[in-house]
Amino acid sequence: MTLSGSEWVERFAERLGLDPPSAEESTILLDLAGLAAHSSERTAAPISCWLAARAGITAAKALNVAEALRDEISIDGKA
């Protein structure tokens, strides 16, 4: 049996004793993952999301931090 992405997230969240992210939160997390992956290497995407969770901040705040980092890197001429 193969689950869809949303089915996996729902079941995984349930096993962790959590509510799954809202549609808006999911979109923001995917944006965060995409930004991390495109600003460096693909492996940065899941690890950045994990770090945001460890920091205890919202997905939106994590995306803001990632955008600021991307902008800083762009200004420094590294991206």
N, C-alpha and C positions, 0 to 999 in steps of 0.2 A: 504494500500500500504506500503510495506517495501522497504526501500532503502538500497543499498549496502553501505559499509563504505565510499567509495570514492564519491558516489553520495551525501551522507549526508554531507561530508566535503565540497564539491563543493557548495551545496545549503546554508549551514551554512555560509561559507565564503562570498558568494554573499549577504546574508542578513546583514552581518557585514560591507559590503562595501570593502571587501578585496579580493585579489587573493588567491586561495587555495594554499597550499604548493606544491612545486614541488615533483616529485617522490623521489628525493634524500632527500629533507627536511622531507618528510613523513617517510622515512626509519630511518632517524636520530632521529626524534621525537619518533618513536616506540622503538628505541634502548634506548633512554632516559627513557621512561616510563618503559620498561622492567628492566633496571638497577635499577631504583628507587624501583620498586615493589619487585625485588628479593634481594635487599640489606636491605629492611626493611619490610613494609607491603604494600599490594596492593594499599591502599588508597594514598600512597605517589606518585604513578604514575601520576594521573591527576593533583594533586596539584603541583608537580614538574614542569610539563609542563606549568601550569598556572603561576608559579613563574618566569620561564624563559621568558615568554611573558611579564610579568610585568617589568622584568629587562631590556627589550628591546634588548636582545642579540640574536644572531643567534642560531638556533637549534644545530649547530655544537659546538659553544662555550658552550652552556648549557650542552651538552653531555660531553665535556672536563671537565667541573667543576664537574659534577656528577661522572665521572671516577676518578678524583683526590680524591673526598670525599670517594668513595668506597675503593680506595687504602689506604687512610689514616686510615680508619676504620679497614681494614685488617691488617695493620701494628700494630695498637693498640691492635690487638687480639680480637676485638669486633665482628668480622664477621667470 
